[in-house]
Amino acid sequence: MILPSKHLTQSRSLIGVGAEILVLLDSPQTVSALWNNFSEKHQSTIRTGTVSASFDWFILTLDLLHTMKALEFKKGRIRRKSK
C-alpha cells in the first residue's frame, strides 16, 4: 500500500502518489485546489477507467506525507514543509 509491490504499481502506491502531490505543491494550496490540480493531471486516466488515485487514496497520501513531516497545514493551506 505504501510502497510499490508486485501487485501495486508505483503510480498507485502512496509513495508514488505522494511524489506527484509534492511536485504540484510549488505554492501553498487548499485541499480542494490541490485535488483539482491532481485530478486534472490524471484526467486521461479517469476517462479510461484506470484512475491512479481516488479521493480517498489522495487523502491517505496527504496523511502519510504529513506523518513523514513533508507537508504542513497553515492558515487553511497545505504546503511543502521547509527544511
N, CA, C and O atoms as a GROMACS GRO file, in nm:
protein
  332
    1MET      N    1   0.082  -0.118   0.000
    1MET     CA    2   0.000   0.000   0.000
    1MET      C    3   0.087   0.126   0.000
    1MET      O    4   0.064   0.217  -0.079
    2ILE      N    5   0.185   0.129   0.087
    2ILE     CA    6   0.271   0.247   0.095
    2ILE      C    7   0.376   0.244  -0.016
    2ILE      O    8   0.397   0.343  -0.086
    3LEU      N    9   0.440   0.130  -0.030
    3LEU     CA   10   0.543   0.113  -0.132
    3LEU      C   11   0.489   0.029  -0.248
    3LEU      O   12   0.397  -0.050  -0.229
    4PRO      N   13   0.546   0.046  -0.367
    4PRO     CA   14   0.505  -0.038  -0.479
    4PRO      C   15   0.542  -0.184  -0.451
    4PRO      O   16   0.637  -0.213  -0.379
    5SER      N   17   0.466  -0.274  -0.508
    5SER     CA   18   0.493  -0.416  -0.491
    5SER      C   19   0.458  -0.488  -0.621
    5SER      O   20   0.431  -0.426  -0.724
    6LYS      N   21   0.458  -0.619  -0.614
    6LYS     CA   22   0.426  -0.699  -0.732
    6LYS      C   23   0.284  -0.673  -0.779
    6LYS      O   24   0.256  -0.678  -0.899
    7HIS      N   25   0.194  -0.645  -0.687
    7HIS     CA   26   0.053  -0.625  -0.722
    7HIS      C   27   0.008  -0.479  -0.717
    7HIS      O   28  -0.108  -0.449  -0.743
    8LEU      N   29   0.100  -0.390  -0.685
    8LEU     CA   30   0.066  -0.247  -0.676
    8LEU      C   31   0.172  -0.166  -0.749
    8LEU      O   32   0.289  -0.165  -0.710
    9THR      N   33   0.130  -0.098  -0.855
    9THR     CA   34   0.225  -0.020  -0.934
    9THR      C   35   0.271   0.104  -0.857
    9THR      O   36   0.208   0.145  -0.759
   10GLN      N   37   0.379   0.162  -0.903
   10GLN     CA   38   0.432   0.281  -0.838
   10GLN      C   39   0.332   0.397  -0.843
   10GLN      O   40   0.321   0.474  -0.748
   11SER      N   41   0.260   0.408  -0.952
   11SER     CA   42   0.164   0.518  -0.966
   11SER      C   43   0.044   0.503  -0.872
   11SER      O   44  -0.028   0.600  -0.849
   12ARG      N   45   0.021   0.382  -0.818
   12ARG     CA   46  -0.089   0.360  -0.724
   12ARG      C   47  -0.042   0.355  -0.579
   12ARG      O   48  -0.125   0.363  -0.488
   13SER      N   49   0.087   0.342  -0.556
   13SER     CA   50   0.136   0.336  -0.418
   13SER      C   51   0.128   0.475  -0.355
   13SER      O   52   0.131   0.576  -0.425
   14LEU      N   53   0.119   0.479  -0.224
   14LEU     CA   54   0.109   0.608  -0.155
   14LEU      C   55   0.235   0.692  -0.176
   14LEU      O   56   0.227   0.814  -0.187
   15ILE      N   57   0.350   0.627  -0.182
   15ILE     CA   58   0.474   0.700  -0.207
   15ILE      C   59   0.474   0.760  -0.347
   15ILE      O   60   0.517   0.874  -0.365
   16GLY      N   61   0.428   0.686  -0.444
   16GLY     CA   62   0.421   0.736  -0.582
   16GLY      C   63   0.325   0.853  -0.597
   16GLY      O   64   0.356   0.953  -0.661
   17VAL      N   65   0.208   0.839  -0.537
   17VAL     CA   66   0.109   0.947  -0.540
   17VAL      C   67   0.163   1.068  -0.462
   17VAL      O   68   0.143   1.182  -0.502
   18GLY      N   69   0.231   1.040  -0.351
   18GLY     CA   70   0.289   1.148  -0.271
   18GLY      C   71   0.391   1.229  -0.347
   18GLY      O   72   0.398   1.351  -0.333
   19ALA      N   73   0.471   1.162  -0.429
   19ALA     CA   74   0.570   1.232  -0.511
   19ALA      C   75   0.501   1.325  -0.610
   19ALA      O   76   0.546   1.438  -0.632
   20GLU      N   77   0.391   1.278  -0.669
   20GLU     CA   78   0.316   1.363  -0.762
   20GLU      C   79   0.255   1.484  -0.691
   20GLU      O   80   0.253   1.595  -0.745
   21ILE      N   81   0.207   1.463  -0.570
   21ILE     CA   82   0.148   1.573  -0.493
   21ILE      C   83   0.254   1.676  -0.457
   21ILE      O   84   0.229   1.796  -0.467
   22LEU      N   85   0.371   1.630  -0.416
   22LEU     CA   86   0.478   1.724  -0.380
   22LEU      C   87   0.521   1.808  -0.500
   22LEU      O   88   0.557   1.925  -0.484
   23VAL      N   89   0.518   1.750  -0.618
   23VAL     CA   90   0.552   1.826  -0.739
   23VAL      C   91   0.448   1.936  -0.762
   23VAL      O   92   0.483   2.046  -0.804
   24LEU      N   93   0.322   1.906  -0.735
   24LEU     CA   94   0.215   2.005  -0.756
   24LEU      C   95   0.217   2.117  -0.653
   24LEU      O   96   0.159   2.223  -0.675
   25LEU      N   97   0.284   2.095  -0.542
   25LEU     CA   98   0.284   2.195  -0.434
   25LEU      C   99   0.398   2.296  -0.450
   25LEU      O  100   0.480   2.313  -0.359
   26ASP      N  101   0.403   2.362  -0.565
   26ASP     CA  102   0.504   2.466  -0.584
   26ASP      C  103   0.466   2.592  -0.507
   26ASP      O  104   0.550   2.677  -0.481
   27SER      N  105   0.340   2.604  -0.472
   27SER     CA  106   0.292   2.712  -0.386
   27SER      C  107   0.183   2.656  -0.294
   27SER      O  108   0.120   2.556  -0.329
   28PRO      N  109   0.160   2.718  -0.178
   28PRO     CA  110   0.057   2.666  -0.086
   28PRO      C  111  -0.081   2.663  -0.153
   28PRO      O  112  -0.119   2.756  -0.225
   29GLN      N  113  -0.156   2.555  -0.128
   29GLN     CA  114  -0.288   2.538  -0.188
   29GLN      C  115  -0.385   2.479  -0.086
   29GLN      O  116  -0.344   2.413   0.009
   30THR      N  117  -0.512   2.505  -0.108
   30THR     CA  118  -0.614   2.439  -0.027
   30THR      C  119  -0.624   2.293  -0.070
   30THR      O  120  -0.575   2.256  -0.177
   31VAL      N  121  -0.687   2.212   0.012
   31VAL     CA  122  -0.705   2.070  -0.023
   31VAL      C  123  -0.786   2.059  -0.151
   31VAL      O  124  -0.754   1.977  -0.238
   32SER      N  125  -0.890   2.140  -0.165
   32SER     CA  126  -0.975   2.135  -0.285
   32SER      C  127  -0.896   2.171  -0.411
   32SER      O  128  -0.907   2.103  -0.513
   33ALA      N  129  -0.818   2.277  -0.403
   33ALA     CA  130  -0.739   2.319  -0.519
   33ALA      C  131  -0.635   2.214  -0.556
   33ALA      O  132  -0.613   2.186  -0.673
   34LEU      N  133  -0.572   2.157  -0.455
   34LEU     CA  134  -0.472   2.053  -0.479
   34LEU      C  135  -0.537   1.930  -0.544
   34LEU      O  136  -0.481   1.872  -0.637
   35TRP      N  137  -0.655   1.891  -0.494
   35TRP     CA  138  -0.726   1.777  -0.553
   35TRP      C  139  -0.764   1.808  -0.697
   35TRP      O  140  -0.750   1.722  -0.784
   36ASN      N  141  -0.812   1.929  -0.724
   36ASN     CA  142  -0.849   1.966  -0.862
   36ASN      C  143  -0.728   1.958  -0.954
   36ASN      O  144  -0.738   1.905  -1.064
   37ASN      N  145  -0.614   2.011  -0.909
   37ASN     CA  146  -0.492   2.005  -0.991
   37ASN      C  147  -0.449   1.860  -1.013
   37ASN      O  148  -0.409   1.823  -1.124
   38PHE      N  149  -0.456   1.780  -0.909
   38PHE     CA  150  -0.416   1.640  -0.919
   38PHE      C  151  -0.509   1.564  -1.014
   38PHE      O  152  -0.462   1.489  -1.100
   39SER      N  153  -0.639   1.584  -0.999
   39SER     CA  154  -0.734   1.510  -1.084
   39SER      C  155  -0.729   1.560  -1.229
   39SER      O  156  -0.749   1.480  -1.321
   40GLU      N  157  -0.702   1.688  -1.251
   40GLU     CA  158  -0.686   1.739  -1.388
   40GLU      C  159  -0.566   1.674  -1.455
   40GLU      O  160  -0.571   1.641  -1.574
   41LYS      N  161  -0.459   1.656  -1.379
   41LYS     CA  162  -0.339   1.593  -1.434
   41LYS      C  163  -0.368   1.450  -1.477
   41LYS      O  164  -0.305   1.398  -1.569
   42HIS      N  165  -0.461   1.385  -1.410
   42HIS     CA  166  -0.494   1.246  -1.438
   42HIS      C  167  -0.626   1.231  -1.512
   42HIS      O  168  -0.686   1.124  -1.509
   43GLN      N  169  -0.671   1.335  -1.578
   43GLN     CA  170  -0.800   1.332  -1.647
   43GLN      C  171  -0.805   1.222  -1.753
   43GLN      O  172  -0.908   1.156  -1.768
   44SER      N  173  -0.697   1.201  -1.826
   44SER     CA  174  -0.700   1.099  -1.932
   44SER      C  175  -0.715   0.959  -1.872
   44SER      O  176  -0.780   0.874  -1.932
   45THR      N  177  -0.657   0.935  -1.756
   45THR     CA  178  -0.672   0.803  -1.695
   45THR      C  179  -0.809   0.786  -1.633
   45THR      O  180  -0.858   0.674  -1.620
   46ILE      N  181  -0.871   0.895  -1.594
   46ILE     CA  182  -1.006   0.888  -1.538
   46ILE      C  183  -1.104   0.847  -1.648
   46ILE      O  184  -1.195   0.767  -1.624
   47ARG      N  185  -1.086   0.901  -1.768
   47ARG     CA  186  -1.176   0.868  -1.879
   47ARG      C  187  -1.168   0.721  -1.917
   47ARG      O  188  -1.268   0.661  -1.955
   48THR      N  189  -1.050   0.664  -1.908
   48THR     CA  190  -1.034   0.523  -1.947
   48THR      C  191  -1.071   0.428  -1.835
   48THR      O  192  -1.073   0.306  -1.855
   49GLY      N  193  -1.100   0.481  -1.717
   49GLY     CA  194  -1.140   0.396  -1.606
   49GLY      C  195  -1.024   0.341  -1.525
   49GLY      O  196  -1.046   0.258  -1.437
   50THR      N  197  -0.904   0.385  -1.553
   50THR     CA  198  -0.787   0.338  -1.477
   50THR      C  199  -0.735   0.451  -1.389
   50THR      O  200  -0.622   0.497  -1.405
   51VAL      N  201  -0.817   0.495  -1.299
   51VAL     CA  202  -0.782   0.607  -1.211
   51VAL      C  203  -0.663   0.568  -1.126
   51VAL      O  204  -0.663   0.462  -1.062
   52SER      N  205  -0.561   0.653  -1.124
   52SER     CA  206  -0.442   0.621  -1.047
   52SER      C  207  -0.467   0.639  -0.898
   52SER      O  208  -0.407   0.569  -0.816
   53ALA      N  209  -0.553   0.733  -0.861
   53ALA     CA  210  -0.580   0.753  -0.719
   53ALA      C  211  -0.717   0.818  -0.701
   53ALA      O  212  -0.747   0.921  -0.762
   54SER      N  213  -0.799   0.757  -0.618
   54SER     CA  214  -0.929   0.815  -0.585
   54SER      C  215  -0.908   0.924  -0.480
   54SER      O  216  -0.797   0.943  -0.431
   55PHE      N  217  -1.015   0.994  -0.446
   55PHE     CA  218  -1.004   1.098  -0.344
   55PHE      C  219  -0.962   1.038  -0.210
   55PHE      O  220  -0.885   1.100  -0.137
   56ASP      N  221  -1.012   0.919  -0.178
   56ASP     CA  222  -0.972   0.852  -0.053
   56ASP      C  223  -0.822   0.825  -0.051
   56ASP      O  224  -0.755   0.847   0.050
   57TRP      N  225  -0.770   0.776  -0.164
   57TRP     CA  226  -0.627   0.746  -0.175
   57TRP      C  227  -0.546   0.876  -0.164
   57TRP      O  228  -0.439   0.878  -0.105
   58PHE      N  229  -0.599   0.983  -0.223
   58PHE     CA  230  -0.537   1.115  -0.217
   58PHE      C  231  -0.526   1.162  -0.072
   58PHE      O  232  -0.421   1.210  -0.031
   59ILE      N  233  -0.634   1.148   0.004
   59ILE     CA  234  -0.633   1.189   0.145
   59ILE      C  235  -0.538   1.102   0.227
   59ILE      O  236  -0.466   1.153   0.313
   60LEU      N  237  -0.537   0.972   0.201
   60LEU     CA  238  -0.442   0.884   0.270
   60LEU      C  239  -0.298   0.927   0.242
   60LEU      O  240  -0.212   0.922   0.330
   61THR      N  241  -0.273   0.968   0.119
   61THR     CA  242  -0.139   1.014   0.083
   61THR      C  243  -0.104   1.143   0.157
   61THR      O  244   0.009   1.158   0.203
   62LEU      N  245  -0.200   1.235   0.168
   62LEU     CA  246  -0.175   1.357   0.245
   62LEU      C  247  -0.144   1.323   0.391
   62LEU      O  248  -0.056   1.384   0.451
   63ASP      N  249  -0.217   1.228   0.446
   63ASP     CA  250  -0.190   1.184   0.584
   63ASP      C  251  -0.048   1.128   0.597
   63ASP      O  252   0.023   1.160   0.692
   64LEU      N  253  -0.009   1.045   0.502
   64LEU     CA  254   0.126   0.987   0.505
   64LEU      C  255   0.232   1.096   0.496
   64LEU      O  256   0.328   1.096   0.572
   65LEU      N  257   0.214   1.190   0.402
   65LEU     CA  258   0.312   1.297   0.386
   65LEU      C  259   0.320   1.385   0.511
   65LEU      O  260   0.428   1.431   0.548
   66HIS      N  261   0.206   1.408   0.575
   66HIS     CA  262   0.206   1.487   0.698
   66HIS      C  263   0.276   1.412   0.811
   66HIS      O  264   0.351   1.471   0.888
   67THR      N  265   0.252   1.281   0.819
   67THR     CA  266   0.317   1.198   0.920
   67THR      C  267   0.469   1.196   0.898
   67THR      O  268   0.546   1.192   0.994
   68MET      N  269   0.510   1.198   0.772
   68MET     CA  270   0.653   1.199   0.739
   68MET      C  271   0.714   1.339   0.752
   68MET      O  272   0.832   1.358   0.726
   69LYS      N  273   0.631   1.435   0.791
   69LYS     CA  274   0.672   1.575   0.806
   69LYS      C  275   0.720   1.637   0.674
   69LYS      O  276   0.811   1.720   0.672
   70ALA      N  277   0.657   1.596   0.566
   70ALA     CA  278   0.688   1.652   0.435
   70ALA      C  279   0.592   1.766   0.400
   70ALA      O  280   0.620   1.847   0.311
   71LEU      N  281   0.478   1.771   0.470
   71LEU     CA  282   0.376   1.874   0.447
   71LEU      C  283   0.343   1.943   0.578
   71LEU      O  284   0.363   1.888   0.687
   72GLU      N  285   0.293   2.064   0.566
   72GLU     CA  286   0.236   2.129   0.682
   72GLU      C  287   0.110   2.202   0.640
   72GLU      O  288   0.095   2.242   0.524
   73PHE      N  289   0.020   2.219   0.734
   73PHE     CA  290  -0.108   2.282   0.710
   73PHE      C  291  -0.113   2.410   0.791
   73PHE      O  292  -0.114   2.406   0.914
   74LYS      N  293  -0.114   2.524   0.724
   74LYS     CA  294  -0.119   2.654   0.792
   74LYS      C  295  -0.217   2.745   0.722
   74LYS      O  296  -0.217   2.758   0.599
   75LYS      N  297  -0.299   2.810   0.802
   75LYS     CA  298  -0.396   2.908   0.752
   75LYS      C  299  -0.483   2.852   0.639
   75LYS      O  300  -0.511   2.922   0.541
   76GLY      N  301  -0.524   2.726   0.654
   76GLY     CA  302  -0.615   2.665   0.557
   76GLY      C  303  -0.549   2.618   0.429
   76GLY      O  304  -0.618   2.579   0.335
   77ARG      N  305  -0.418   2.620   0.424
   77ARG     CA  306  -0.347   2.578   0.303
   77ARG      C  307  -0.240   2.474   0.335
   77ARG      O  308  -0.180   2.475   0.442
   78ILE      N  309  -0.219   2.386   0.240
   78ILE     CA  310  -0.115   2.285   0.252
   78ILE      C  311   0.007   2.334   0.176
   78ILE      O  312  -0.004   2.389   0.066
   79ARG      N  313   0.122   2.314   0.236
   79ARG     CA  314   0.245   2.349   0.165
   79ARG      C  315   0.354   2.250   0.201
   79ARG      O  316   0.348   2.181   0.304
   80ARG      N  317   0.455   2.244   0.114
   80ARG     CA  318   0.569   2.159   0.144
   80ARG      C  319   0.640   2.218   0.264
   80ARG      O  320   0.654   2.340   0.276
   81LYS      N  321   0.683   2.133   0.351
   81LYS     CA  322   0.750   2.179   0.471
   81LYS      C  323   0.890   2.226   0.435
   81LYS      O  324   0.963   2.160   0.362
   82SER      N  325   0.925   2.342   0.487
   82SER     CA  326   1.058   2.395   0.462
   82SER      C  327   1.159   2.322   0.548
   82SER      O  328   1.126   2.274   0.657
   83LYS      N  329   1.279   2.315   0.501
   83LYS     CA  330   1.384   2.239   0.571
   83LYS      C  331   1.435   2.308   0.694
   83LYS      O  332   1.523   2.256   0.762
   0.00000   0.00000   0.00000
